[in-house]
Amino acid sequence: MGLLPDEAKVLPPPGIVNRNSVWFGLCGWATAMLHNSLNRRPALKAGVHRQALFTTVGWFIGYHLTKYENYKYATLDRDMNEYMRLHPEQFPEKEPKTFAEIVEPFHPIR
Amino acid sequence: SPYGSLLSSLLFSLLLVFSRNSFIASKPDPSKPNMLRVGLAFGSTAVLWALLFKQHRTDVHEYKTRNGLE
């Protein structure tokens, strides 16, 4: 991969249908339809080859963008967990409190 | 010379392809699609989907091997 180092291959890959792919694919399709409209052609029925190509390009870019995003978040998580492991004094385990202990007494003013 | 006319016809066809002067320009005709361009568009669409599925397959395989799941 061009943008990703070798260690990124340990992460589970995104599905073919993923959030960024769908979004970029739709954006590509909208671009093709806008191109049709601006050239006074019927938006949906004209230039189907262009609509297909733009949607595909968007989908492709979205897939690789999702992979990159997953890697970036994984590195952030790893660094955060490593910091927490090296500085346990800053992250003490607190006993869970019930709401009865936290909530202030209620004095209605009617 | 025999090559003079060939050269001039080549230059004229280049002029046709790489210019838009008003003597030869015309409005794009939607009833006569440029089938080469259409074919290239659909062809590259197919190629991109094939590349995507291949990349996904490789990614899944790499993930499984590296995590000892297969």
N, CA and C atoms of all chains as a GROMACS GRO file, in nm:
protein
  540
    1MET      N    1   0.082  -0.121   0.000
    1MET     CA    2   0.000   0.000   0.000
    1MET      C    3   0.085   0.124   0.000
    2GLY      N    4   0.045   0.225  -0.070
    2GLY     CA    5   0.123   0.347  -0.076
    2GLY      C    6   0.118   0.426   0.053
    3LEU      N    7  -0.005   0.444   0.107
    3LEU     CA    8  -0.016   0.531   0.225
    3LEU      C    9   0.003   0.456   0.354
    4LEU      N   10  -0.011   0.324   0.351
    4LEU     CA   11  -0.012   0.252   0.478
    4LEU      C   12   0.114   0.168   0.496
    5PRO      N   13   0.171   0.166   0.619
    5PRO     CA   14   0.287   0.078   0.643
    5PRO      C   15   0.241  -0.066   0.657
    6ASP      N   16   0.340  -0.153   0.667
    6ASP     CA   17   0.313  -0.297   0.668
    6ASP      C   18   0.229  -0.340   0.788
    7GLU      N   19   0.251  -0.271   0.904
    7GLU     CA   20   0.181  -0.314   1.025
    7GLU      C   21   0.030  -0.295   1.015
    8ALA      N   22  -0.015  -0.211   0.922
    8ALA     CA   23  -0.159  -0.187   0.908
    8ALA      C   24  -0.233  -0.312   0.861
    9LYS      N   25  -0.160  -0.409   0.806
    9LYS     CA   26  -0.226  -0.529   0.753
    9LYS      C   27  -0.277  -0.620   0.864
   10VAL      N   28  -0.236  -0.589   0.990
   10VAL     CA   29  -0.286  -0.669   1.102
   10VAL      C   30  -0.432  -0.635   1.132
   11LEU      N   31  -0.474  -0.514   1.092
   11LEU     CA   32  -0.610  -0.469   1.123
   11LEU      C   33  -0.710  -0.537   1.031
   12PRO      N   34  -0.834  -0.561   1.082
   12PRO     CA   35  -0.936  -0.618   0.995
   12PRO      C   36  -0.971  -0.520   0.885
   13PRO      N   37  -0.976  -0.567   0.759
   13PRO     CA   38  -1.007  -0.475   0.650
   13PRO      C   39  -1.154  -0.436   0.649
   14PRO      N   40  -1.186  -0.317   0.601
   14PRO     CA   41  -1.327  -0.278   0.594
   14PRO      C   42  -1.402  -0.362   0.491
   15GLY      N   43  -1.534  -0.372   0.504
   15GLY     CA   44  -1.613  -0.442   0.404
   15GLY      C   45  -1.615  -0.365   0.275
   16ILE      N   46  -1.656  -0.431   0.167
   16ILE     CA   47  -1.669  -0.363   0.038
   16ILE      C   48  -1.770  -0.249   0.052
   17VAL      N   49  -1.880  -0.277   0.126
   17VAL     CA   50  -1.978  -0.172   0.154
   17VAL      C   51  -1.939  -0.108   0.286
   18ASN      N   52  -1.886   0.014   0.281
   18ASN     CA   53  -1.850   0.083   0.404
   18ASN      C   54  -1.890   0.230   0.390
   19ARG      N   55  -1.892   0.295   0.505
   19ARG     CA   56  -1.948   0.431   0.514
   19ARG      C   57  -1.886   0.527   0.413
   20ASN      N   58  -1.753   0.530   0.406
   20ASN     CA   59  -1.687   0.624   0.316
   20ASN      C   60  -1.712   0.590   0.170
   21SER      N   61  -1.715   0.458   0.139
   21SER     CA   62  -1.740   0.416   0.002
   21SER      C   63  -1.878   0.463  -0.044
   22VAL      N   64  -1.978   0.438   0.042
   22VAL     CA   65  -2.115   0.476   0.004
   22VAL      C   66  -2.122   0.627  -0.017
   23TRP      N   67  -2.063   0.702   0.077
   23TRP     CA   68  -2.071   0.847   0.067
   23TRP      C   69  -2.002   0.900  -0.058
   24PHE      N   70  -1.877   0.859  -0.081
   24PHE     CA   71  -1.802   0.906  -0.197
   24PHE      C   72  -1.865   0.857  -0.327
   25GLY      N   73  -1.920   0.734  -0.324
   25GLY     CA   74  -1.990   0.683  -0.442
   25GLY      C   75  -2.109   0.770  -0.477
   26LEU      N   76  -2.188   0.804  -0.373
   26LEU     CA   77  -2.304   0.891  -0.395
   26LEU      C   78  -2.260   1.029  -0.445
   27CYS      N   79  -2.150   1.080  -0.387
   27CYS     CA   80  -2.098   1.210  -0.432
   27CYS      C   81  -2.058   1.204  -0.580
   28GLY      N   82  -1.994   1.093  -0.620
   28GLY     CA   83  -1.956   1.077  -0.760
   28GLY      C   84  -2.077   1.074  -0.850
   29TRP      N   85  -2.180   1.000  -0.805
   29TRP     CA   86  -2.303   0.992  -0.884
   29TRP      C   87  -2.368   1.130  -0.895
   30ALA      N   88  -2.370   1.204  -0.785
   30ALA     CA   89  -2.429   1.338  -0.785
   30ALA      C   90  -2.350   1.430  -0.878
   31THR      N   91  -2.216   1.414  -0.881
   31THR     CA   92  -2.134   1.495  -0.971
   31THR      C   93  -2.172   1.469  -1.116
   32ALA      N   94  -2.188   1.338  -1.150
   32ALA     CA   95  -2.224   1.303  -1.288
   32ALA      C   96  -2.361   1.360  -1.324
   33MET      N   97  -2.455   1.352  -1.228
   33MET     CA   98  -2.590   1.403  -1.255
   33MET      C   99  -2.588   1.554  -1.269
   34LEU      N  100  -2.504   1.620  -1.187
   34LEU     CA  101  -2.491   1.766  -1.196
   34LEU      C  102  -2.432   1.805  -1.331
   35HIS      N  103  -2.332   1.728  -1.375
   35HIS     CA  104  -2.270   1.752  -1.506
   35HIS      C  105  -2.375   1.744  -1.616
   36ASN      N  106  -2.464   1.641  -1.605
   36ASN     CA  107  -2.573   1.629  -1.702
   36ASN      C  108  -2.662   1.752  -1.699
   37SER      N  109  -2.704   1.789  -1.576
   37SER     CA  110  -2.798   1.901  -1.562
   37SER      C  111  -2.740   2.029  -1.618
   38LEU      N  112  -2.612   2.056  -1.589
   38LEU     CA  113  -2.549   2.181  -1.633
   38LEU      C  114  -2.530   2.184  -1.784
   39ASN      N  115  -2.530   2.067  -1.848
   39ASN     CA  116  -2.523   2.063  -1.993
   39ASN      C  117  -2.658   2.039  -2.057
   40ARG      N  118  -2.765   2.066  -1.980
   40ARG     CA  119  -2.903   2.059  -2.029
   40ARG      C  120  -2.935   1.923  -2.089
   41ARG      N  121  -2.892   1.818  -2.016
   41ARG     CA  122  -2.930   1.682  -2.054
   41ARG      C  123  -3.016   1.625  -1.942
   42PRO      N  124  -3.099   1.522  -1.970
   42PRO     CA  125  -3.175   1.461  -1.859
   42PRO      C  126  -3.079   1.402  -1.756
   43ALA      N  127  -3.102   1.436  -1.628
   43ALA     CA  128  -3.003   1.407  -1.523
   43ALA      C  129  -2.975   1.258  -1.507
   44LEU      N  130  -3.081   1.175  -1.505
   44LEU     CA  131  -3.063   1.033  -1.474
   44LEU      C  132  -3.039   0.948  -1.598
   45LYS      N  133  -3.102   0.987  -1.709
   45LYS     CA  134  -3.102   0.895  -1.824
   45LYS      C  135  -2.984   0.917  -1.918
   46ALA      N  136  -2.915   1.031  -1.905
   46ALA     CA  137  -2.805   1.060  -1.998
   46ALA      C  138  -2.672   1.023  -1.935
   47GLY      N  139  -2.577   0.986  -2.020
   47GLY     CA  140  -2.440   0.963  -1.976
   47GLY      C  141  -2.428   0.860  -1.866
   48VAL      N  142  -2.495   0.743  -1.885
   48VAL     CA  143  -2.492   0.640  -1.781
   48VAL      C  144  -2.350   0.590  -1.759
   49HIS      N  145  -2.269   0.589  -1.865
   49HIS     CA  146  -2.131   0.544  -1.850
   49HIS      C  147  -2.055   0.636  -1.757
   50ARG      N  148  -2.086   0.765  -1.766
   50ARG     CA  149  -2.019   0.863  -1.680
   50ARG      C  150  -2.064   0.845  -1.536
   51GLN      N  151  -2.195   0.824  -1.516
   51GLN     CA  152  -2.248   0.803  -1.380
   51GLN      C  153  -2.182   0.681  -1.317
   52ALA      N  154  -2.174   0.572  -1.395
   52ALA     CA  155  -2.113   0.448  -1.344
   52ALA      C  156  -1.967   0.472  -1.308
   53LEU      N  157  -1.893   0.539  -1.396
   53LEU     CA  158  -1.749   0.560  -1.372
   53LEU      C  159  -1.725   0.645  -1.249
   54PHE      N  160  -1.800   0.755  -1.236
   54PHE     CA  161  -1.778   0.845  -1.122
   54PHE      C  162  -1.814   0.777  -0.990
   55THR      N  163  -1.928   0.700  -0.993
   55THR     CA  164  -1.966   0.627  -0.872
   55THR      C  165  -1.857   0.528  -0.832
   56THR      N  166  -1.805   0.457  -0.932
   56THR     CA  167  -1.701   0.357  -0.903
   56THR      C  168  -1.576   0.422  -0.848
   57VAL      N  169  -1.532   0.533  -0.908
   57VAL     CA  170  -1.412   0.602  -0.859
   57VAL      C  171  -1.432   0.644  -0.714
   58GLY      N  172  -1.552   0.700  -0.684
   58GLY     CA  173  -1.581   0.739  -0.547
   58GLY      C  174  -1.577   0.621  -0.452
   59TRP      N  175  -1.637   0.511  -0.493
   59TRP     CA  176  -1.641   0.391  -0.410
   59TRP      C  177  -1.499   0.341  -0.379
   60PHE      N  178  -1.416   0.339  -0.482
   60PHE     CA  179  -1.277   0.293  -0.471
   60PHE      C  180  -1.199   0.379  -0.372
   61ILE      N  181  -1.209   0.514  -0.391
   61ILE     CA  182  -1.139   0.607  -0.302
   61ILE      C  183  -1.188   0.589  -0.159
   62GLY      N  184  -1.322   0.569  -0.143
   62GLY     CA  185  -1.380   0.553  -0.010
   62GLY      C  186  -1.326   0.431   0.063
   63TYR      N  187  -1.309   0.321  -0.010
   63TYR     CA  188  -1.256   0.199   0.052
   63TYR      C  189  -1.117   0.223   0.109
   64HIS      N  190  -1.029   0.284   0.027
   64HIS     CA  191  -0.892   0.307   0.074
   64HIS      C  192  -0.887   0.412   0.183
   65LEU      N  193  -0.978   0.508   0.177
   65LEU     CA  194  -0.985   0.609   0.283
   65LEU      C  195  -1.027   0.545   0.414
   66THR      N  196  -1.122   0.448   0.409
   66THR     CA  197  -1.165   0.379   0.531
   66THR      C  198  -1.048   0.300   0.590
   67LYS      N  199  -0.970   0.235   0.503
   67LYS     CA  200  -0.853   0.161   0.554
   67LYS      C  201  -0.758   0.255   0.626
   68TYR      N  202  -0.733   0.371   0.566
   68TYR     CA  203  -0.641   0.470   0.623
   68TYR      C  204  -0.696   0.520   0.756
   69GLU      N  205  -0.826   0.548   0.759
   69GLU     CA  206  -0.891   0.596   0.881
   69GLU      C  207  -0.879   0.493   0.994
   70ASN      N  208  -0.906   0.366   0.962
   70ASN     CA  209  -0.895   0.260   1.062
   70ASN      C  210  -0.754   0.254   1.119
   71TYR      N  211  -0.654   0.266   1.030
   71TYR     CA  212  -0.515   0.261   1.077
   71TYR      C  213  -0.484   0.378   1.169
   72LYS      N  214  -0.529   0.498   1.130
   72LYS     CA  215  -0.499   0.617   1.211
   72LYS      C  216  -0.560   0.603   1.350
   73TYR      N  217  -0.688   0.558   1.356
   73TYR     CA  218  -0.753   0.543   1.486
   73TYR      C  219  -0.686   0.433   1.568
   74ALA      N  220  -0.642   0.326   1.500
   74ALA     CA  221  -0.576   0.217   1.573
   74ALA      C  222  -0.445   0.265   1.635
   75THR      N  223  -0.368   0.347   1.562
   75THR     CA  224  -0.243   0.400   1.618
   75THR      C  225  -0.272   0.490   1.738
   76LEU      N  226  -0.376   0.573   1.727
   76LEU     CA  227  -0.412   0.660   1.839
   76LEU      C  228  -0.449   0.577   1.961
   77ASP      N  229  -0.530   0.472   1.940
   77ASP     CA  230  -0.569   0.385   2.051
   77ASP      C  231  -0.448   0.318   2.114
   78ARG      N  232  -0.357   0.271   2.030
   78ARG     CA  233  -0.237   0.203   2.080
   78ARG      C  234  -0.153   0.297   2.166
   79ASP      N  235  -0.135   0.421   2.116
   79ASP     CA  236  -0.055   0.518   2.191
   79ASP      C  237  -0.121   0.553   2.323
   80MET      N  238  -0.256   0.569   2.317
   80MET     CA  239  -0.328   0.604   2.440
   80MET      C  240  -0.316   0.492   2.543
   81ASN      N  241  -0.336   0.367   2.499
   81ASN     CA  242  -0.328   0.254   2.593
   81ASN      C  243  -0.188   0.237   2.647
   82GLU      N  244  -0.087   0.263   2.564
   82GLU     CA  245   0.051   0.254   2.609
   82GLU      C  246   0.079   0.360   2.716
   83TYR      N  247   0.027   0.482   2.694
   83TYR     CA  248   0.045   0.588   2.793
   83TYR      C  249  -0.022   0.549   2.924
   84MET      N  250  -0.143   0.493   2.914
   84MET     CA  251  -0.215   0.453   3.036
   84MET      C  252  -0.141   0.341   3.109
   85ARG      N  253  -0.076   0.253   3.032
   85ARG     CA  254  -0.001   0.144   3.093
   85ARG      C  255   0.122   0.198   3.166
   86LEU      N  256   0.188   0.303   3.108
   86LEU     CA  257   0.310   0.357   3.167
   86LEU      C  258   0.285   0.455   3.282
   87HIS      N  259   0.161   0.513   3.289
   87HIS     CA  260   0.128   0.608   3.396
   87HIS      C  261   0.002   0.564   3.468
   88PRO      N  262   0.005   0.450   3.538
   88PRO     CA  263  -0.119   0.401   3.603
   88PRO      C  264  -0.166   0.491   3.716
   89GLU      N  265  -0.072   0.571   3.774
   89GLU     CA  266  -0.112   0.657   3.886
   89GLU      C  267  -0.211   0.764   3.841
   90GLN      N  268  -0.209   0.798   3.712
   90GLN     CA  269  -0.302   0.901   3.663
   90GLN      C  270  -0.439   0.845   3.631
   91PHE      N  271  -0.456   0.712   3.641
   91PHE     CA  272  -0.583   0.649   3.604
   91PHE      C  273  -0.627   0.554   3.714
   92PRO      N  274  -0.660   0.609   3.835
   92PRO     CA  275  -0.700   0.519   3.943
   92PRO      C  276  -0.837   0.458   3.918
   93GLU      N  277  -0.854   0.334   3.965
   93GLU     CA  278  -0.984   0.268   3.952
   93GLU      C  279  -1.078   0.324   4.056
   94LYS      N  280  -1.190   0.378   4.012
   94LYS     CA  281  -1.283   0.438   4.107
   94LYS      C  282  -1.398   0.342   4.131
   95GLU      N  283  -1.448   0.343   4.259
   95GLU     CA  284  -1.564   0.260   4.288
   95GLU      C  285  -1.687   0.323   4.224
   96PRO      N  286  -1.770   0.242   4.158
   96PRO     CA  287  -1.888   0.302   4.096
   96PRO      C  288  -1.988   0.349   4.200
   97LYS      N  289  -2.038   0.471   4.184
   97LYS     CA  290  -2.136   0.526   4.279
   97LYS      C  291  -2.276   0.511   4.222
   98THR      N  292  -2.371   0.496   4.313
   98THR     CA  293  -2.511   0.494   4.267
   98THR      C  294  -2.560   0.638   4.251
   99PHE      N  295  -2.670   0.651   4.180
   99PHE     CA  296  -2.726   0.785   4.160
   99PHE      C  297  -2.771   0.846   4.292
  100ALA      N  298  -2.815   0.760   4.384
  100ALA     CA  299  -2.862   0.810   4.514
  100ALA      C  300  -2.751   0.886   4.585
  101GLU      N  301  -2.625   0.841   4.567
  101GLU     CA  302  -2.514   0.908   4.636
  101GLU      C  303  -2.473   1.037   4.566
  102ILE      N  304  -2.493   1.046   4.434
  102ILE     CA  305  -2.444   1.162   4.358
  102ILE      C  306  -2.546   1.276   4.359
  103VAL      N  307  -2.672   1.240   4.342
  103VAL     CA  308  -2.776   1.341   4.319
  103VAL      C  309  -2.800   1.426   4.443
  104GLU      N  310  -2.814   1.559   4.425
  104GLU     CA  311  -2.839   1.649   4.538
  104GLU      C  312  -2.984   1.633   4.584
  105PRO      N  313  -3.010   1.662   4.714
  105PRO     CA  314  -3.150   1.651   4.762
  105PRO      C  315  -3.240   1.752   4.691
  106PHE      N  316  -3.363   1.708   4.665
  106PHE     CA  317  -3.457   1.789   4.588
  106PHE      C  318  -3.549   1.868   4.680
  107HIS      N  319  -3.544   2.000   4.672
  107HIS     CA  320  -3.633   2.087   4.753
  107HIS      C  321  -3.723   2.162   4.658
  108PRO      N  322  -3.844   2.113   4.636
  108PRO     CA  323  -3.932   2.180   4.538
  108PRO      C  324  -3.977   2.317   4.586
  109ILE      N  325  -3.977   2.413   4.495
  109ILE     CA  326  -4.026   2.548   4.526
  109ILE      C  327  -4.148   2.571   4.437
  110ARG      N  328  -4.268   2.552   4.498
  110ARG     CA  329  -4.388   2.559   4.413
  110ARG      C  330  -4.470   2.683   4.449
  111SER      N  331   0.631   1.565  -5.436
  111SER     CA  332   0.685   1.443  -5.377
  111SER      C  333   0.570   1.357  -5.323
  112PRO      N  334   0.588   1.228  -5.317
  112PRO     CA  335   0.478   1.140  -5.274
  112PRO      C  336   0.445   1.154  -5.125
  113TYR      N  337   0.543   1.195  -5.045
  113TYR     CA  338   0.518   1.207  -4.901
  113TYR      C  339   0.460   1.343  -4.862
  114GLY      N  340   0.464   1.439  -4.954
  114GLY     CA  341   0.412   1.573  -4.922
  114GLY      C  342   0.265   1.571  -4.892
  115SER      N  343   0.187   1.498  -4.976
  115SER     CA  344   0.041   1.494  -4.955
  115SER      C  345   0.007   1.416  -4.828
  116LEU      N  346   0.086   1.312  -4.800
  116LEU     CA  347   0.064   1.234  -4.677
  116LEU      C  348   0.084   1.321  -4.554
  117LEU      N  349   0.194   1.400  -4.561
  117LEU     CA  350   0.225   1.489  -4.448
  117LEU      C  351   0.115   1.593  -4.430
  118SER      N  352   0.070   1.649  -4.542
  118SER     CA  353  -0.033   1.754  -4.530
  118SER      C  354  -0.164   1.695  -4.480
  119SER      N  355  -0.199   1.571  -4.522
  119SER     CA  356  -0.324   1.510  -4.473
  119SER      C  357  -0.311   1.477  -4.324
  120LEU      N  358  -0.191   1.437  -4.282
  120LEU     CA  359  -0.168   1.408  -4.140
  120LEU      C  360  -0.183   1.536  -4.057
  121LEU      N  361  -0.121   1.644  -4.109
  121LEU     CA  362  -0.131   1.772  -4.037
  121LEU      C  363  -0.276   1.818  -4.030
  122PHE      N  364  -0.350   1.798  -4.140
  122PHE     CA  365  -0.491   1.840  -4.141
  122PHE      C  366  -0.572   1.760  -4.039
  123SER      N  367  -0.546   1.628  -4.030
  123SER     CA  368  -0.622   1.547  -3.934
  123SER      C  369  -0.584   1.585  -3.792
  124LEU      N  370  -0.454   1.620  -3.770
  124LEU     CA  371  -0.413   1.668  -3.638
  124LEU      C  372  -0.486   1.797  -3.604
  125LEU      N  373  -0.497   1.883  -3.707
  125LEU     CA  374  -0.568   2.010  -3.688
  125LEU      C  375  -0.714   1.984  -3.649
  126LEU      N  376  -0.774   1.882  -3.712
  126LEU     CA  377  -0.912   1.848  -3.680
  126LEU      C  378  -0.926   1.803  -3.536
  127VAL      N  379  -0.826   1.724  -3.490
  127VAL     CA  380  -0.836   1.666  -3.356
  127VAL      C  381  -0.803   1.770  -3.249
  128PHE      N  382  -0.699   1.850  -3.271
  128PHE     CA  383  -0.649   1.936  -3.164
  128PHE      C  384  -0.691   2.082  -3.175
  129SER      N  385  -0.795   2.113  -3.254
  129SER     CA  386  -0.837   2.253  -3.260
  129SER      C  387  -0.988   2.262  -3.247
  130ARG      N  388  -1.038   2.380  -3.218
  130ARG     CA  389  -1.181   2.402  -3.206
  130ARG      C  390  -1.219   2.529  -3.279
  131ASN      N  391  -1.157   2.553  -3.398
  131ASN     CA  392  -1.190   2.679  -3.463
  131ASN      C  393  -1.330   2.670  -3.526
  132SER      N  394  -1.393   2.784  -3.547
  132SER     CA  395  -1.534   2.788  -3.583
  132SER      C  396  -1.562   2.730  -3.721
  133PHE      N  397  -1.459   2.706  -3.799
  133PHE     CA  398  -1.483   2.649  -3.932
  133PHE      C  399  -1.522   2.502  -3.923
  134ILE      N  400  -1.472   2.434  -3.823
  134ILE     CA  401  -1.497   2.290  -3.813
  134ILE      C  402  -1.566   2.248  -3.683
  135ALA      N  403  -1.588   2.342  -3.587
  135ALA     CA  404  -1.651   2.305  -3.460
  135ALA      C  405  -1.798   2.271  -3.481
  136SER      N  406  -1.850   2.180  -3.399
  136SER     CA  407  -1.993   2.147  -3.405
  136SER      C  408  -2.043   2.116  -3.265
  137LYS      N  409  -2.174   2.128  -3.247
  137LYS     CA  410  -2.232   2.096  -3.115
  137LYS      C  411  -2.226   1.945  -3.093
  138PRO      N  412  -2.202   1.902  -2.968
  138PRO     CA  413  -2.203   1.757  -2.945
  138PRO      C  414  -2.343   1.701  -2.969
  139ASP      N  415  -2.350   1.591  -3.044
  139ASP     CA  416  -2.478   1.533  -3.084
  139ASP      C  417  -2.510   1.413  -2.995
  140PRO      N  418  -2.611   1.425  -2.906
  140PRO     CA  419  -2.636   1.313  -2.814
  140PRO      C  420  -2.690   1.187  -2.883
  141SER      N  421  -2.739   1.199  -3.006
  141SER     CA  422  -2.789   1.078  -3.073
  141SER      C  423  -2.676   0.997  -3.134
  142LYS      N  424  -2.556   1.058  -3.140
  142LYS     CA  425  -2.440   0.985  -3.195
  142LYS      C  426  -2.331   0.980  -3.089
  143PRO      N  427  -2.341   0.886  -2.994
  143PRO     CA  428  -2.242   0.884  -2.886
  143PRO      C  429  -2.105   0.840  -2.936
  144ASN      N  430  -2.001   0.892  -2.869
  144ASN     CA  431  -1.864   0.852  -2.902
  144ASN      C  432  -1.840   0.716  -2.838
  145MET      N  433  -1.862   0.609  -2.914
  145MET     CA  434  -1.863   0.474  -2.855
  145MET      C  435  -1.727   0.437  -2.796
  146LEU      N  436  -1.619   0.495  -2.850
  146LEU     CA  437  -1.487   0.467  -2.791
  146LEU      C  438  -1.482   0.515  -2.647
  147ARG      N  439  -1.530   0.639  -2.627
  147ARG     CA  440  -1.527   0.696  -2.492
  147ARG      C  441  -1.619   0.619  -2.398
  148VAL      N  442  -1.738   0.581  -2.451
  148VAL     CA  443  -1.833   0.504  -2.369
  148VAL      C  444  -1.770   0.371  -2.330
  149GLY      N  445  -1.709   0.306  -2.430
  149GLY     CA  446  -1.645   0.176  -2.404
  149GLY      C  447  -1.534   0.188  -2.302
  150LEU      N  448  -1.451   0.294  -2.317
  150LEU     CA  449  -1.341   0.316  -2.222
  150LEU      C  450  -1.396   0.340  -2.082
  151ALA      N  451  -1.506   0.418  -2.073
  151ALA     CA  452  -1.563   0.448  -1.941
  151ALA      C  453  -1.612   0.319  -1.874
  152PHE      N  454  -1.690   0.240  -1.949
  152PHE     CA  455  -1.741   0.115  -1.890
  152PHE      C  456  -1.626   0.019  -1.860
  153GLY      N  457  -1.527   0.016  -1.950
  153GLY     CA  458  -1.411  -0.072  -1.930
  153GLY      C  459  -1.336  -0.036  -1.804
  154SER      N  460  -1.308   0.095  -1.785
  154SER     CA  461  -1.236   0.134  -1.664
  154SER      C  462  -1.320   0.112  -1.539
  155THR      N  463  -1.455   0.124  -1.552
  155THR     CA  464  -1.542   0.092  -1.438
  155THR      C  465  -1.523  -0.053  -1.397
  156ALA      N  466  -1.527  -0.142  -1.497
  156ALA     CA  467  -1.510  -0.286  -1.468
  156ALA      C  468  -1.374  -0.313  -1.406
  157VAL      N  469  -1.269  -0.249  -1.462
  157VAL     CA  470  -1.133  -0.269  -1.410
  157VAL      C  471  -1.124  -0.225  -1.265
  158LEU      N  472  -1.183  -0.108  -1.234
  158LEU     CA  473  -1.176  -0.056  -1.097
  158LEU      C  474  -1.247  -0.150  -0.998
  159TRP      N  475  -1.365  -0.202  -1.038
  159TRP     CA  476  -1.435  -0.294  -0.948
  159TRP      C  477  -1.353  -0.422  -0.926
  160ALA      N  478  -1.292  -0.470  -1.036
  160ALA     CA  479  -1.210  -0.591  -1.024
  160ALA      C  480  -1.093  -0.566  -0.929
  161LEU      N  481  -1.026  -0.451  -0.944
  161LEU     CA  482  -0.914  -0.416  -0.857
  161LEU      C  483  -0.958  -0.408  -0.712
  162LEU      N  484  -1.076  -0.347  -0.691
  162LEU     CA  485  -1.128  -0.331  -0.554
  162LEU      C  486  -1.150  -0.467  -0.490
  163PHE      N  487  -1.218  -0.558  -0.564
  163PHE     CA  488  -1.247  -0.689  -0.506
  163PHE      C  489  -1.118  -0.768  -0.482
  164LYS      N  490  -1.022  -0.752  -0.573
  164LYS     CA  491  -0.895  -0.822  -0.556
  164LYS      C  492  -0.822  -0.772  -0.432
  165GLN      N  493  -0.818  -0.639  -0.418
  165GLN     CA  494  -0.751  -0.578  -0.303
  165GLN      C  495  -0.818  -0.624  -0.174
  166HIS      N  496  -0.952  -0.628  -0.173
  166HIS     CA  497  -1.026  -0.669  -0.053
  166HIS      C  498  -0.992  -0.814  -0.016
  167ARG      N  499  -0.989  -0.898  -0.119
  167ARG     CA  500  -0.957  -1.039  -0.096
  167ARG      C  501  -0.818  -1.054  -0.036
  168THR      N  502  -0.721  -0.978  -0.093
  168THR     CA  503  -0.584  -0.982  -0.041
  168THR      C  504  -0.580  -0.935   0.104
  169ASP      N  505  -0.653  -0.825   0.131
  169ASP     CA  506  -0.654  -0.769   0.266
  169ASP      C  507  -0.708  -0.870   0.367
  170VAL      N  508  -0.820  -0.936   0.331
  170VAL     CA  509  -0.881  -1.034   0.423
  170VAL      C  510  -0.783  -1.149   0.447
  171HIS      N  511  -0.717  -1.195   0.340
  171HIS     CA  512  -0.622  -1.306   0.353
  171HIS      C  513  -0.504  -1.267   0.443
  172GLU      N  514  -0.450  -1.145   0.419
  172GLU     CA  515  -0.338  -1.096   0.500
  172GLU      C  516  -0.378  -1.088   0.647
  173TYR      N  517  -0.499  -1.034   0.673
  173TYR     CA  518  -0.546  -1.018   0.811
  173TYR      C  519  -0.553  -1.155   0.877
  174LYS      N  520  -0.611  -1.253   0.805
  174LYS     CA  521  -0.628  -1.386   0.865
  174LYS      C  522  -0.493  -1.452   0.891
  175THR      N  523  -0.401  -1.443   0.797
  175THR     CA  524  -0.271  -1.507   0.818
  175THR      C  525  -0.196  -1.440   0.932
  176ARG      N  526  -0.197  -1.307   0.939
  176ARG     CA  527  -0.120  -1.238   1.041
  176ARG      C  528  -0.176  -1.257   1.180
  177ASN      N  529  -0.307  -1.286   1.190
  177ASN     CA  530  -0.363  -1.307   1.322
  177ASN      C  531  -0.383  -1.455   1.353
  178GLY      N  532  -0.327  -1.539   1.265
  178GLY     CA  533  -0.329  -1.683   1.290
  178GLY      C  534  -0.467  -1.744   1.290
  179LEU      N  535  -0.556  -1.690   1.204
  179LEU     CA  536  -0.692  -1.741   1.201
  179LEU      C  537  -0.714  -1.843   1.090
  180GLU      N  538  -0.608  -1.862   1.007
  180GLU     CA  539  -0.624  -1.956   0.896
  180GLU      C  540  -0.494  -2.028   0.871
   0.00000   0.00000   0.00000
